[in-house]
Amino acid sequence: MLVIPVLEYCSPVWNPSAVGDIIKLESVQRIFTRCLCAKMGDMTYADRLKSLGIYTLEFRRLVADLVLFYKLIHGLVHLEIPNCFTETVNSITRGHSMRVRVAHCKTEVRSNYFGIKTAKIWNALPATVVEAPSVHCFKHSLTPDLLRKFLVIPQ
C-alpha cells in the first residue's frame, strides 16, 4: 500500500488520542481502500481490510507503541523518557512480573503521553505476551482480539 508508510511513520511520537482525530485519520485509509478496486466500493470497511490482509491504522499504531515499549523495557532501545514510568513493580499477586509504575497525571493531556498511555496498556497485557522471548514473538502475540478493549474505534 502506498499510503500506509506515510500514515505510520514515527506513530509512537504523534499518535492521536482524541476520538475525532482517530476517526479522521482512519478515514484516509477507509477512502483509499474504497478507491483501490472497483469491486471494493460496495464492501464494508472491515471486509475491505480483511480482503487486503491489513488492519486498521489505529490497531497498527497501538502495536507500534507496544513494540517500542517492549524494546524500552527489555533494553533493546536506549532512550531517555523521564517522568513517564518508573521501575518495575514486583508484584506476585496481580498481573505479570514486568509491570511498570505509571507516573501520576494531573491533566488529561499528560495522561495521553506515550509512556503513560502505553504503560497502562502494557500492565494490562497477559504475562505470556510481555515475557515473549523476542520482538517478533511479541509483535505476533498482539492480536486484534487481545487489544480490542484498548481501541477507540471498534473492529
Helices and strands as residue ranges (DSSP letters): H 4-8, H 11-14, H 19-36, G 38-42, H 45-52, H 57-73, E 85-88, E 100-102, H 108-111, H 114-124, H 127-130, H 135-141, H 144-147, G 148-150
